[in-house]
Amino acid sequence: MARIDMTGKKGLIIGIANEYSLAYGCAKAIHEQGGQLAITYLNDKAKSYVDPLAKELDAELLMPCNVGNDGQVEELFRVITEKWGKLDFLIHSIAFAPREDLHGRLLDSSLNGFLQAMDISCHSLIRMTRKAEPLMQEGGSILTMSYLGADRAIKNYALMGPVKAALESSVRYLAVELGGKNIRVNAISAGPVATRAASGIAEFGDLLKKTQQLSPLKKLLTIDDIGSLATFLASDGSAAITGDTIYVDCGFNIIS
């Protein structure tokens, strides 16, 4: 029986902004189980927050990666190839939409805003997976982060709903295309957590309260909860799971 043991597993985690990030919860949990990490930061401003976390996690690589910068992406994977020659897992935990589009109606979203949100939040997963594929000769696990708004019309989620729906659909197609190489691709649909990214959603505090009141477990989600699931999905224990969107939201998604 496979155990959740990440000893010797090497992986790239994209999306740590600070200690409240979902990606940090994933990195911390995997590190605790023996995983070896490569971590990225968006820019010089973000580096000051990420650098101490990378040290805490004993990250073997810390590099800049703006997914919109092809040169940075190329350099990141060049260094990973040179240092490790392989990847066992990739965690993609980034999303973005311009504030004016995120706070408005989907109906009023700009073309540029929609395309930018789709590029960074969805197509970057495809680009990263393309780079990771040749490094997963022995198979691997690719994870991304979604939200219930991909499946339901959630108040104030607007533009990001269709973007996350595209992300979940991409997961299914990538899982089919890579399954023959024993590369698994899954999405984690996390409930609301008070992160910097989530704070950009209008009335987010009300969403947190509603989720806690209505969810069967009557509690708020933590980044540790998400990290536990990510560790399982990145491990050999999930060897037969691919193409899925797996909820970790204290049961909120089952409520009508």
C-alpha positions as CSV (number, residue, x, y, z in Angstrom):
1,M,0.0,0.0,0.0
2,A,1.4,3.4,-1.0
3,R,2.0,5.9,1.8
4,I,1.9,9.6,1.8
5,D,5.7,9.8,1.9
6,M,7.4,12.5,-0.3
7,T,11.0,11.5,0.6
8,G,13.1,11.9,-2.5
9,K,10.3,13.6,-4.5
10,K,11.3,16.8,-6.2
11,G,8.7,19.4,-7.2
12,L,8.1,22.9,-8.4
13,I,5.6,25.2,-6.6
14,I,4.5,28.3,-8.3
15,G,2.4,30.9,-6.5
16,I,3.8,31.6,-3.0
17,A,3.3,35.3,-2.2
18,N,3.4,35.1,1.6
19,E,2.8,32.8,4.5
20,Y,-1.0,33.0,3.9
21,S,-0.8,31.7,0.3
22,L,-2.4,28.4,-0.6
23,A,0.8,27.5,-2.3
24,Y,2.7,28.0,0.9
25,G,0.3,25.6,2.7
26,C,1.1,23.0,0.0
27,A,4.8,23.6,0.2
28,K,4.9,23.4,4.0
29,A,2.9,20.1,4.0
30,I,5.1,18.5,1.3
31,H,8.3,19.6,3.0
32,E,7.1,18.0,6.3
33,Q,6.7,14.7,4.4
34,G,10.3,14.9,3.0
35,G,9.7,16.5,-0.4
36,Q,12.4,18.6,-2.1
37,L,11.2,22.0,-3.4
38,A,11.8,24.5,-6.1
39,I,10.0,27.7,-5.3
40,T,9.3,30.9,-7.4
41,Y,8.5,34.5,-6.7
42,L,6.8,37.0,-8.9
43,N,9.1,40.0,-8.7
44,D,11.7,41.7,-6.5
45,K,9.0,43.1,-4.2
46,A,7.5,39.6,-3.6
47,K,11.0,38.1,-3.1
48,S,11.3,39.8,0.3
49,Y,8.3,37.9,1.5
50,V,9.1,34.6,-0.2
51,D,12.8,34.4,0.6
52,P,12.4,33.7,4.4
53,L,9.8,31.1,3.6
54,A,12.1,29.4,1.1
55,K,14.8,29.2,3.8
56,E,12.3,27.8,6.3
57,L,11.3,25.1,3.8
58,D,14.9,24.3,2.9
59,A,14.0,25.0,-0.8
60,E,16.7,23.9,-3.1
61,L,15.9,26.5,-5.7
62,L,14.4,30.0,-5.4
63,M,13.9,31.7,-8.7
64,P,11.8,34.5,-10.2
65,C,8.9,33.5,-12.4
66,N,6.4,35.8,-13.9
67,V,4.5,33.3,-16.2
68,G,4.0,36.1,-18.7
69,N,7.8,36.4,-19.1
70,D,8.9,33.6,-21.5
71,G,12.5,34.2,-20.7
72,Q,12.0,33.6,-17.0
73,V,10.0,30.5,-17.6
74,E,12.7,29.1,-19.9
75,E,15.5,29.9,-17.3
76,L,13.5,28.3,-14.5
77,F,13.1,25.0,-16.3
78,R,16.7,25.1,-17.6
79,V,18.0,25.4,-14.0
80,I,15.7,22.6,-12.8
81,T,16.8,20.4,-15.6
82,E,20.5,21.1,-14.8
83,K,20.1,20.6,-11.0
84,W,17.6,17.7,-10.8
85,G,17.1,16.4,-14.3
86,K,13.5,15.4,-13.3
87,L,10.3,16.6,-11.7
88,D,7.9,14.5,-9.7
89,F,5.3,17.1,-9.1
90,L,4.2,20.6,-10.2
91,I,1.8,22.8,-8.2
92,H,0.3,25.7,-10.1
93,S,-1.3,28.1,-7.7
94,I,-1.7,31.5,-9.5
95,A,-4.6,33.5,-10.7
96,F,-5.1,37.1,-11.8
97,A,-7.7,39.5,-13.2
98,P,-7.5,43.3,-13.5
99,R,-9.3,44.9,-10.5
100,E,-11.7,46.8,-12.6
101,D,-12.8,43.6,-14.4
102,L,-12.8,41.5,-11.3
103,H,-15.1,44.0,-9.5
104,G,-17.5,44.5,-12.3
105,R,-20.1,42.3,-14.0
106,L,-19.0,39.6,-16.4
107,L,-21.2,41.4,-18.9
108,D,-19.0,44.5,-18.7
109,S,-15.6,42.8,-18.7
110,S,-13.1,44.1,-21.1
111,L,-11.5,41.9,-23.8
112,N,-8.0,42.7,-22.6
113,G,-9.0,42.0,-19.0
114,F,-10.6,38.7,-19.9
115,L,-7.7,37.6,-22.0
116,Q,-5.2,38.5,-19.3
117,A,-7.2,36.6,-16.7
118,M,-7.4,33.6,-19.0
119,D,-3.7,33.7,-19.9
120,I,-2.3,34.0,-16.3
121,S,-4.9,31.9,-14.5
122,C,-5.5,29.1,-17.1
123,H,-3.2,29.0,-20.1
124,S,-0.1,29.3,-17.9
125,L,-1.0,25.9,-16.5
126,I,-0.8,24.5,-20.0
127,R,2.6,26.2,-20.7
128,M,4.0,25.0,-17.4
129,T,2.8,21.5,-18.0
130,R,4.4,21.5,-21.5
131,K,7.7,22.4,-19.8
132,A,7.3,19.8,-17.0
133,E,6.3,16.9,-19.3
134,P,9.9,16.0,-20.5
135,L,11.1,16.1,-16.9
136,M,8.5,13.5,-15.8
137,Q,9.9,10.5,-17.6
138,E,8.9,8.3,-14.6
139,G,5.5,9.8,-14.3
140,G,4.4,12.6,-12.0
141,S,1.6,14.7,-10.6
142,I,0.4,18.2,-11.7
143,L,-2.0,20.2,-9.6
144,T,-3.8,23.5,-10.0
145,M,-6.2,25.5,-7.8
146,S,-9.8,26.1,-8.7
147,Y,-13.0,27.3,-6.9
148,L,-16.7,26.4,-6.7
149,G,-17.3,29.5,-8.9
150,A,-16.2,27.4,-11.9
151,D,-19.3,25.3,-11.5
152,R,-21.8,27.7,-9.9
153,A,-22.5,31.4,-10.3
154,I,-21.1,32.8,-7.1
155,K,-21.9,36.4,-6.2
156,N,-19.0,38.8,-7.1
157,Y,-16.9,36.0,-8.7
158,A,-18.0,37.2,-12.1
159,L,-15.1,37.1,-14.6
160,M,-13.1,34.4,-12.7
161,G,-16.0,31.9,-13.0
162,P,-15.6,31.3,-16.7
163,V,-11.8,31.4,-16.3
164,K,-11.8,28.7,-13.6
165,A,-14.2,26.7,-15.6
166,A,-11.7,26.7,-18.5
167,L,-9.0,25.7,-16.1
168,E,-11.0,22.7,-14.9
169,S,-11.7,21.7,-18.4
170,S,-8.0,22.0,-19.3
171,V,-7.2,19.7,-16.4
172,R,-9.4,17.0,-17.9
173,Y,-7.9,17.3,-21.4
174,L,-4.3,17.4,-20.1
175,A,-5.0,14.3,-18.0
176,V,-6.1,12.4,-21.1
177,E,-3.2,13.6,-23.2
178,L,-0.6,12.8,-20.5
179,G,-2.1,9.7,-18.9
180,G,-0.1,7.3,-21.2
181,K,3.0,8.7,-19.6
182,N,1.7,8.1,-16.1
183,I,1.4,11.9,-15.5
184,R,-1.6,12.7,-13.4
185,V,-3.3,16.1,-13.6
186,N,-5.9,17.3,-11.1
187,A,-7.5,20.4,-9.7
188,I,-8.1,21.2,-6.1
189,S,-11.3,23.2,-5.6
190,A,-10.6,25.0,-2.4
191,G,-13.1,26.9,-0.3
192,P,-12.5,30.5,0.5
193,V,-9.4,31.3,2.6
194,A,-8.3,34.7,3.6
195,T,-5.4,35.2,1.2
196,R,-4.1,38.3,-0.4
197,A,-5.5,37.2,-3.8
198,A,-9.0,36.5,-2.3
199,S,-9.1,39.9,-0.6
200,G,-9.6,41.4,-4.1
201,I,-13.1,39.8,-4.3
202,A,-15.8,42.2,-3.3
203,E,-17.6,41.4,0.0
204,F,-15.2,38.6,0.6
205,G,-15.7,38.7,4.4
206,D,-19.4,38.0,3.9
207,L,-18.5,35.0,1.7
208,L,-16.3,33.6,4.5
209,K,-19.1,34.0,7.1
210,K,-21.7,32.4,4.8
211,T,-19.4,29.5,4.0
212,Q,-18.7,28.8,7.7
213,Q,-22.4,29.0,8.6
214,L,-23.7,26.7,5.8
215,S,-20.9,24.2,5.4
216,P,-21.5,20.8,7.2
217,L,-18.4,21.1,9.2
218,K,-19.2,24.7,10.4
219,K,-15.6,25.9,10.2
220,L,-13.3,27.8,8.0
221,L,-10.8,26.2,5.8
222,T,-7.1,26.7,6.4
223,I,-4.1,26.5,4.1
224,D,-3.0,23.5,6.1
225,D,-6.2,21.7,5.0
226,I,-5.3,22.4,1.4
227,G,-1.7,21.4,1.9
228,S,-2.8,18.0,3.3
229,L,-4.8,17.3,0.2
230,A,-2.1,18.6,-2.2
231,T,0.5,16.3,-0.5
232,F,-1.8,13.3,-1.0
233,L,-2.3,14.2,-4.7
234,A,1.4,14.7,-5.3
235,S,2.3,11.4,-3.6
236,D,2.2,7.9,-4.9
237,G,-0.9,7.4,-2.8
238,S,-3.0,9.0,-5.5
239,A,-1.5,6.9,-8.3
240,A,-5.0,6.1,-9.8
241,I,-6.5,9.6,-9.6
242,T,-6.4,11.9,-12.6
243,G,-8.6,14.4,-14.4
244,D,-10.5,15.2,-11.3
245,T,-11.6,18.4,-9.5
246,I,-11.4,17.5,-5.8
247,Y,-13.2,19.7,-3.3
248,V,-11.7,20.8,0.0
249,D,-14.2,23.2,1.4
250,C,-15.6,21.7,4.6
251,G,-18.5,20.3,2.5
252,F,-19.9,23.6,1.3
253,N,-20.1,22.3,-2.3
254,I,-22.8,19.8,-1.4
255,I,-25.2,22.4,0.0
256,S,-28.0,23.4,-2.4
